Amino acid sequence: MVVDNASQDGSPELAEALVAGLHLVRRPTNEGFAAGANAGIRASTGDVVVLVNNDARVEPGFLAAITAPMLRVGGEDVAAVTGRVLLAGSYRPAPPGTEGALVAHDGTRWVRADPGRPGPRC
C-alpha cells in the first residue's frame, strides 16, 4: 500500500503503473507524515503495519527482520519495532545555539558538513 499526500508530480500514477495491484490511498491535502501514516493504517488489513518514508532506503531482509519480533511465538506482547536510522552524507558537531541541528541518541548535536569540508559521520 502507498499513501499519497496530495502529490502534484505524477508519482501516484507512476507507482500504479510500476506496481501491479498496488493499493493507493490518495489524500486530497498534505497534512504531513503522521496524517498520511494514520490514513494508511486505517486502510490496512494486515496483522502488521510497516511504515517507510518515501525518502528512506531499506536493505534486503528488512521486512523479515522488522516483523520477526511480532510474528514469532510470544510476539503478541510486542507493539512496535523500529529499524536503525542512518543519515546519508557527512555531519560535523553543531556549534552551540545552532538552529535546526540534529540531535543524536546521546544528546550530541550535528549539522551537515560543508561539501568542501566533510566531517565525521553521525
N, C-alpha and C positions, 0 to 999 in steps of 0.2 A: 504494500500500500504506500502511496505517496500523497502527502498533503501539500497542496499548492496554496500559498498565501497571496493570492491575487497577483500572480506574475503577469507581466506585460511583454515578456521577451520570447514567447512561444515555447518555453521549456515544458509546460504541461503537455502540449501536443507532441513534442519530441519524445517525451517519456512514454506516452501512449503508443507512439509509433515504434519505439525500440523494445518495449516490454509487452509481449503478448499477454492479455488477460489482466493487465495492471488495474488495480482498484485505485482510482484517483479521486481524492476528496478535494473539491475546489472550494476555496473560501472567497467570498466576494470582496473582503477587505483584509489587509495585512495588519493584524493586531499583535504581531510578534510571535516568537517561538513558542511560548507557553500556550497561547491560544490555539496555535496550529497543532501542537502536540496533543492538547486536550481533544481537539476535533478528531484527530487520528485515533486516539484511544477510544473515544466514544464509538467510532465506526468499526473498530476492530472486532474480530470474532475468535481470535486465538486465545490460548491459555496464557501465553507470554507475549508481552509487547516490548519491542526493542526500538528505542529512539536513536536516530542517527541524523545529525545535522547535515545539510546539503554541502557544507564545506569540509566535511570530515572524510577521511580515507580509512577504511578498515583493512586489516590484513587477512589472508587466508586463515580459516579456522576461527575467526572472530565470533560468528554466530553460535557455533557449538560451545566455545569457551564461555561466552557471556550468559548463555542459557543453562549450562550444566548445573550450577548450584540450585536452580529452581526445579529442574526436571529430574534430579536424582531422587532416590528413595529418601524420604525425610525432608525433602526440599520445600515442603509446603510451609515451613516456617520462614523461608527466605522471601522477603517482599521486594527487594531491589538489589541490583548488582550494577557496578559501573566498571568501565574499562579504564586503563591508564591513558590519560590525555597528554600527548606530546605536541608542543608547538613547533611549527616549521620555521626555519630561519635562525638567526643569531640574536642573542639578547645580551645586555650588559646591566649591571646593577643600576637602579634608578637613583638619581641624586635626591636628597631629601626634599620633600614638598612637591615632587613631580606629579602633576595631574595625569590620571589615566594609566598609571603603572599597573602591571600585572602583579598579583601577589601570589607567591608560591605557598605550598603547604606549610613551610616552616616560617612564614611571615616575611621572607625576603621579598623585595620589590624589584621588578625588572621592566626595562623598556627595550624596544627594538634597537639593535646596534646600527649605527650608520653604515650604509652599504660599503663605504671605503674603509671602515674601521670595525670589522667583526668582533664581537665579544663572545664570552662563554655562552654555551647553550644552557638554557634554564631547564 
